[in-house]
Amino acid sequence: MSSYMRYGALSAKVRAMYGKRLRFSDFEHMAAMPSEQSVLEYLRGQPGWTAAVSALDTTGYVGRVELEEALRQQLWKEYRGLSHFVPKGDKLLVAFPVRLAELEDIMTALRRLKAAGHAKPLPASRYEQLESKVDRKALAACADYDGLLAATAGSIYHEALLHVRSSTAGELPDYTTTEALLRSTYFSHMYRLIHKSCAGETKKVLLRAFGEQVDLLNVIHILRLKTYFPGDGQYYSALFPFNYRLRPEKIKALCDAGDSAAVLALLQDTPYAAAAQAQGASGVEDWYRREFYLFNKRQLVTGEPSLYTAMSYLTLKEMEFKMLVNVIESVKYGAPYDESFARLIGE
């Protein structure tokens, strides 16, 4: 069966949905509004988000938290809707937002345990009735690491969480090490699914999408350490233990570089030479964010219909959601408005 026959309907649906995205002028207009209530009313008239705000109970107070949660629920509704168009054998790959949400919730629970219950709790609702293997109610209520382990039994992260469990009773694992291990677990899981379920051009696109993420996130991590913790030599413990276009010897050279400028110089003779033109760690992060968005946009708009058409749409919608959160926080708290990100999303 050709990719057009297998994914044609899915491709047509997500391209139509992408056409409802917010434009730069929308973000600019909302960022100048006096309150989050004004943003809510504006979104009520925007096709891509009207369902979210229309579902809100506006008879009571609706603030930043309520509005952001409603927008997040819109993402899950679209995910569920798209899942119906995805062939059964591909559903585990398209479930990548669920795996990422599980990871985020586990780390939120670990922060809460480390802060003796004073950290931010799990959101009230995220991905109910989806194919999650994490017991969110148990995760939100757990009082120790054993409770966290029980709540994640059956998930892709359980074995990794067992691996970092301390031999000292009551002691919690290092947060940074745990997060790095769980993110490596996520990427390893996705790679296994790609190699098992995909072939041809679809496999090539998926390996590039995830491979370049891994390469550049490793580079960004090294740059952050060189910039903010120049005396810290613990690079490898937080790097993803696989690569796509950066060979192991190049990764070692980046880790051994004297400072961030030397890291950028070493990138000049790699496939990521364009990133070397950026200014420091934050510049490379901005470059990565832009390239990641544009790659997914090209796959959605001009790529051959495939499984990644749906995955790219979900990625772009998540980035649009994050831009909306930035606008809401800018209006509510006076936080910096990320105009360059808004311009990118609203192109």
Number of C-alpha atoms within 10 A of each C-alpha: 6 9 13 13 11 16 22 16 13 22 24 14 15 20 16 10 15 17 11 12 19 21 15 18 13 15 23 16 12 22 25 14 17 11 18 22 19 15 22 23 13 17 22 17 13 15 13 17 21 17 18 21 23 15 12 16 10 10 6 7 8 15 14 19 11 15 20 21 17 20 22 19 19 21 20 18 15 14 21 15 11 18 18 11 17 20 12 9 9 15 15 17 22 20 18 18 18 20 23 14 15 23 21 16 20 26 18 19 26 25 17 20 18 18 11 11 13 10 14 11 15 19 12 10 11 19 19 10 7 12 12 17 17 26 16 24 11 15 24 20 14 19 15 18 23 14 14 24 22 15 22 22 16 14 16 19 24 19 15 14 20 13 11 15 18 13 9 8 9 11 12 17 18 13 14 11 13 20 18 16 21 23 19 20 19 17 19 17 16 21 18 11 14 20 13 10 14 17 12 7 12 19 19 13 17 21 18 15 17 17 19 20 18 23 20 21 17 24 24 20 19 27 27 17 19 25 16 11 12 13 9 9 13 12 16 14 12 18 23 20 15 15 18 16 15 20 13 13 9 14 20 12 14 24 23 14 18 12 16 22 16 15 22 25 14 17 19 14 11 14 11 18 14 14 22 20 15 16 15 19 22 14 15 22 21 16 19 20 15 15 13 16 17 15 13 20 19 12 19 24 18 10 14 17 23 24 24 23 27 25 23 22 23 23 17 21 20 15 17 20 19 17 22 21 18 21 28 28 19 20 23 17 12 11 12 12 19 14 16 12 19 24 14 16 23 17 10
